Amino acid sequence: MRDEIGLKSIISLFKSMKFGLLLLGLLGLISVVGSTIPQGQSEYFYLNNFSEGKARLIIQFNLDDIYNSLYFKALFTALCINLSLCSVLRLKSIINSISKVSWNQKEDKIDSLPIRKLEDIDSFIGGRFQSWGHSKVQKKIENNRSVYYSKRFSIGYFGSWLIHLGLLIVIVAYAYGQYGNFTTAVYGIPGSLQPIENTDMRAAIKNFRIDLREDGGINQYYTQLELLDEKGNILVADEIYVNNPLRYKGYSFYQTATGWAANIEVNKNGAKLEEELIYEGTTYISERDNVAIQFNRLYPDYIETASGMASLSHEPKNPKILYSIFYRGNRVDMNVASPDEIIKWNEYTFVLKDIERYTYLQINKMPGKLVALVGSVLIMLGLYLAFYLKPRYAVAVVEGSNISFYSNEIRNAKGVYNNTTLQV
């Protein structure tokens, strides 16, 4: 018995509207966090773009992959159950509401009058109903009384049901989209040609610029991008900035972030070993010599403060590069250097030069968008039905020598009546 009561309580909780709204609110809050924090980046990315405390918080609570976190999946599943129960279990009651008529004796009573002076009761009731906008009147006799009733906009009962169903379809489409989601990224400096992982396309970064505000803060990033096929033919070209991605055959290219790049020249005993382009957070490694240098971070307008190194602005007025040198996996040196400054360690010299900004583009392709569109249309239809086609009814009860009229369109209750709802 207790098990049955417990099960009913759980089902009642999962199908309640308050519980559904709570779940929607929590998921909306998590989605805002997920939209604010770039997803799927390396640990260094967060350490480089956030304070150390925030970066550790992001990694510890899985905010870097929030849509695959356990708590998001749990809330998502609970919302699907809630919407499914609301959609399935309420359908029968909605159909009953359409097929039957009910009225509230206290709130919906409009008028009551004797019938001794009426010659044609049916015509009188029909005329009264017609003045309220009801053209079709049905009649039923039961329990020594005659009940006349008419309904309009009964389809409005489906309003909230369609909203729940549409939300469920959108959520399921989103889940399917996440399951089959294609995500990758490309980054590079202007003039570079970057392959796009797991596709036959390449990204030609023609130009990259930053729009600064008057106070020196970053207002917007702009990337001029050409998308090429295997033969080098231009498939599509556009300028990308935040909230204006490039789209091609289901792929979306988003301007996500930026950073600094530099050419590194490595010498040993005066002989040049190699020169290549490296980015912030990346490392040049000489496996033959077991030596590596990491480009930790660039401070474009370097200044030393009581709390450590910082930058006064985003412009390279006084650039300094924070670097680390490793030998056989162990860090043997860490310091800052200016571009073109020679960095010495034993028989090795390193030079970081030609600094410039690179652009970071995130590429997504998510299936299920058409299904989500269908769900969105159902939600809009449900909202229209709920707000503009509210069900209306009129009821007349002939009992003894009296007629009582009820309607949920004109409420002018008089006297004291029992607060009960009757059905036929």
KOLVEX-7782 format. One record per residue (C-alpha): y, x, z. Coordinates in steps of 0.5 Angstrom, whole numbers, padded with zeros to 4 digits, always signed. Example, Ala and Ser with C-alpha at 12.3 -4.5 7.8 and 13.67 -1.06 7.14 Angstrom:
residues 2
-0009+0025+0016 -0002+0027+0014 
This chain:
residues 424
+0000+0000+0000 +0005+0006+0002 +0003+0009-0005 +0005+0003-0009 +0011+0002-0005 +0013+0010-0006 +0011+0009-0013 +0016+0003-0014 +0021+0007-0011 +0021+0013-0015 +0021+0008-0022 +0026+0004-0019 +0030+0011-0018 +0029+0014-0025 +0031+0007-0028 +0037+0006-0025 +0044+0007-0028 +0047+0011-0022 +0042+0016-0023 +0042+0016-0030 +0050+0017-0030 +0049+0023-0024 +0044+0026-0029 +0049+0026-0035 +0055+0029-0031 +0050+0035-0028 +0048+0036-0035 +0055+0035-0038 +0058+0040-0033 +0052+0045-0034 +0054+0045-0042 +0061+0046-0040 +0059+0053-0037 +0054+0054-0043 +0060+0053-0048 +0064+0058-0044 +0060+0063-0043 +0057+0067-0049 +0049+0065-0049 +0043+0070-0051 +0047+0077-0050 +0045+0083-0047 +0046+0085-0040 +0052+0090-0042 +0055+0085-0046 +0057+0081-0039 +0058+0087-0035 +0063+0089-0041 +0067+0082-0041 +0066+0080-0034 +0068+0083-0027 +0062+0086-0024 +0061+0080-0019 +0061+0075-0025 +0057+0079-0029 +0051+0079-0024 +0052+0072-0022 +0051+0070-0030 +0045+0074-0030 +0042+0072-0023 +0043+0064-0024 +0040+0065-0032 +0047+0063-0034 +0046+0067-0040 +0041+0063-0043 +0043+0056-0039 +0039+0052-0044 +0033+0055-0043 +0033+0055-0035 +0029+0051-0031 +0034+0047-0028 +0037+0045-0034 +0030+0043-0037 +0028+0039-0030 +0035+0035-0031 +0034+0034-0038 +0027+0031-0037 +0029+0027-0032 +0035+0024-0036 +0030+0023-0042 +0025+0019-0037 +0031+0015-0034 +0033+0013-0041 +0026+0011-0044 +0025+0007-0038 +0032+0003-0039 +0030+0002-0046 +0023+0000-0045 +0023-0004-0039 +0030-0008-0040 +0028-0010-0047 +0024-0016-0045 +0029-0018-0040 +0034-0018-0046 +0030-0022-0050 +0029-0027-0045 +0037-0027-0044 +0038-0029-0051 +0032-0034-0051 +0035-0038-0045 +0041-0040-0042 +0044-0039-0035 +0050-0041-0031 +0053-0039-0024 +0055-0046-0021 +0060-0043-0017 +0064-0038-0021 +0063-0041-0028 +0064-0049-0026 +0070-0051-0030 +0070-0059-0029 +0066-0065-0027 +0068-0072-0028 +0064-0079-0028 +0061-0082-0035 +0062-0089-0033 +0068-0089-0038 +0064-0085-0044 +0061-0089-0050 +0058-0083-0053 +0056-0077-0049 +0053-0073-0054 +0060-0073-0058 +0064-0072-0052 +0060-0066-0050 +0060-0063-0057 +0068-0064-0058 +0069-0061-0051 +0064-0055-0054 +0067-0054-0060 +0074-0054-0057 +0071-0047-0054 +0069-0045-0060 +0061-0047-0060 +0059-0051-0066 +0052-0051-0065 +0049-0055-0058 +0042-0056-0056 +0040-0061-0051 +0034-0061-0046 +0032-0066-0041 +0028-0064-0035 +0028-0066-0027 +0032-0073-0029 +0038-0069-0032 +0040-0067-0039 +0043-0060-0040 +0047-0059-0046 +0048-0052-0048 +0051-0047-0053 +0051-0039-0054 +0055-0035-0058 +0055-0027-0059 +0048-0027-0056 +0047-0020-0060 +0052-0017-0055 +0046-0017-0050 +0043-0011-0054 +0050-0007-0053 +0048-0003-0047 +0041-0003-0049 +0043+0001-0056 +0047+0005-0052 +0041+0008-0048 +0037+0008-0054 +0042+0012-0058 +0043+0017-0052 +0035+0018-0052 +0035+0019-0059 +0041+0024-0059 +0038+0028-0053 +0031+0028-0056 +0034+0031-0063 +0038+0036-0059 +0031+0038-0055 +0028+0039-0062 +0034+0043-0065 +0033+0047-0059 +0026+0048-0060 +0027+0050-0068 +0033+0053-0067 +0035+0060-0071 +0040+0064-0067 +0042+0071-0069 +0048+0075-0069 +0051+0081-0074 +0057+0085-0072 +0061+0091-0076 +0067+0094-0078 +0072+0091-0084 +0069+0094-0090 +0061+0094-0087 +0056+0090-0090 +0051+0087-0085 +0044+0084-0086 +0042+0078-0083 +0036+0078-0079 +0030+0074-0082 +0034+0071-0088 +0035+0074-0095 +0043+0074-0094 +0048+0079-0092 +0054+0079-0089 +0060+0083-0092 +0066+0083-0087 +0072+0084-0091 +0077+0084-0086 +0078+0083-0078 +0085+0082-0074 +0087+0079-0068 +0093+0075-0066 +0096+0076-0060 +0101+0072-0056 +0108+0074-0054 +0105+0076-0047 +0100+0081-0050 +0094+0076-0049 +0089+0075-0054 +0091+0068-0058 +0085+0068-0063 +0080+0073-0067 +0080+0072-0075 +0074+0075-0079 +0074+0074-0087 +0067+0074-0089 +0063+0073-0095 +0056+0071-0095 +0052+0075-0100 +0045+0074-0103 +0040+0079-0104 +0043+0081-0111 +0050+0081-0108 +0052+0075-0111 +0057+0071-0107 +0054+0065-0104 +0061+0063-0100 +0067+0066-0097 +0072+0064-0091 +0076+0066-0086 +0072+0065-0079 +0076+0064-0072 +0074+0060-0066 +0073+0053-0067 +0073+0054-0075 +0066+0057-0077 +0063+0058-0084 +0057+0053-0086 +0052+0054-0091 +0046+0051-0092 +0045+0049-0085 +0047+0056-0082 +0053+0056-0078 +0057+0063-0077 +0061+0063-0071 +0067+0068-0069 +0064+0070-0062 +0067+0076-0059 +0070+0083-0061 +0070+0090-0058 +0071+0097-0060 +0067+0102-0065 +0068+0109-0066 +0065+0115-0071 +0061+0120-0066 +0060+0127-0069 +0055+0131-0065 +0054+0139-0066 +0050+0144-0063 +0052+0151-0062 +0057+0150-0067 +0052+0147-0072 +0054+0139-0074 +0047+0135-0072 +0050+0128-0074 +0055+0123-0075 +0055+0116-0075 +0058+0110-0072 +0057+0107-0065 +0059+0101-0062 +0061+0100-0054 +0055+0099-0050 +0051+0103-0055 +0048+0110-0055 +0047+0116-0060 +0040+0119-0058 +0037+0125-0061 +0030+0125-0060 +0029+0132-0062 +0033+0135-0057 +0032+0129-0051 +0040+0128-0051 +0044+0122-0051 +0051+0120-0051 +0053+0113-0049 +0060+0109-0051 +0061+0105-0045 +0068+0102-0046 +0074+0104-0049 +0081+0102-0045 +0086+0101-0051 +0092+0102-0046 +0089+0106-0041 +0092+0107-0033 +0089+0109-0027 +0089+0104-0021 +0087+0104-0014 +0081+0099-0016 +0079+0104-0022 +0080+0104-0029 +0084+0099-0033 +0088+0097-0039 +0095+0095-0039 +0095+0091-0046 +0090+0090-0052 +0093+0095-0057 +0091+0102-0057 +0097+0105-0054 +0094+0110-0050 +0086+0110-0051 +0081+0113-0047 +0074+0112-0048 +0069+0112-0042 +0062+0116-0044 +0056+0118-0041 +0051+0124-0043 +0044+0123-0041 +0039+0129-0042 +0031+0127-0042 +0033+0120-0039 +0038+0123-0033 +0045+0122-0033 +0048+0129-0033 +0055+0127-0034 +0060+0121-0034 +0068+0122-0036 +0073+0119-0040 +0076+0122-0046 +0081+0121-0051 +0079+0120-0059 +0078+0126-0062 +0078+0130-0056 +0072+0135-0056 +0067+0133-0050 +0063+0139-0048 +0056+0139-0045 +0052+0146-0045 +0051+0148-0052 +0053+0141-0055 +0059+0138-0057 +0061+0131-0058 +0067+0128-0061 +0069+0120-0061 +0074+0119-0067 +0077+0114-0072 +0077+0108-0067 +0077+0101-0069 +0075+0094-0067 +0069+0091-0070 +0067+0083-0070 +0061+0080-0067 +0059+0073-0070 +0054+0069-0068 +0049+0065-0073 +0046+0059-0071 +0041+0054-0075 +0039+0048-0071 +0035+0042-0074 +0035+0035-0072 +0042+0034-0074 +0041+0028-0078 +0037+0024-0073 +0042+0026-0068 +0047+0023-0072 +0043+0016-0072 +0043+0016-0065 +0050+0017-0065 +0051+0011-0070 +0047+0007-0065 +0051+0009-0059 +0058+0007-0063 +0054+0000-0065 +0052-0001-0058 +0059+0000-0055 +0062-0005-0060 +0057-0010-0058 +0058-0009-0051 +0066-0009-0051 +0067-0014-0057 +0061-0018-0058 +0060-0020-0050 +0055-0026-0050 +0059-0033-0049 +0056-0039-0046 +0058-0047-0045 +0053-0051-0041 +0054-0059-0039 +0049-0062-0034 +0049-0070-0034 +0046-0072-0028 +0046-0079-0025 +0053-0081-0026 +0057-0075-0027 +0058-0069-0032 +0059-0062-0030 +0061-0057-0035 +0060-0049-0034 +0062-0043-0038 +0063-0036-0037 +0069-0036-0042 +0074-0041-0038 +0073-0040-0031 +0077-0045-0026 +0073-0046-0021 +0075-0052-0016 +0072-0054-0009 +0066-0051-0006 +0059-0050-0010 +0053-0046-0008 +0053-0039-0011 +0046-0040-0015 +0044-0039-0022 +0040-0044-0026 +0036-0043-0032 +0033-0047-0037 
